[in-house]
Amino acid sequence: MEELKLAVKTGKSHKAPGRDGIRFDYFKIMWDVTKVDILRVMNDMFRMSKMTDAQKHGLLVCVPKTPHPCRQHDCRPLTLLNADYKLLTRTITYGLNPSLATILNPSQHCGIRGHTVLDAIATVRDAIAHAEYSKAPLCIVSLDFTAAFDNILHE
């Protein structure tokens, strides 16, 4: 219940709902009334692997990237997921967070609470300084993911 409460509390307000039409605002406002039922639904989804097709499916919308979209490349596809599905994934995330530090490599920056891109930059800077000081060979690969999603064939 505590992980679920944290997931509800930290869910962003005023976000677009999925096919179910429910936003996180509803869970926040109605928490005291619905918390037991929501927990039962989350337990059915997670522990019993009971999910309806409606819970698994999202609503695909195309968000324009330009003022007057005319081509496919002028839009970004976005999948709106149901609130219960988002709530379940957020709850699972909060349950896993304490274990991540022991599972992931200490040099991992993405997905670890408290680590930022600045930590990654500092690590690269330190590696370069060490290589220069020790005269050791060093290879650095830089990948630009800025527009990677737009370059994937979505057909």
Order of alpha helices (4+ residues) and beta strands (2+ residues): alpha-alpha-alpha-alpha-beta-beta-alpha-alpha-alpha
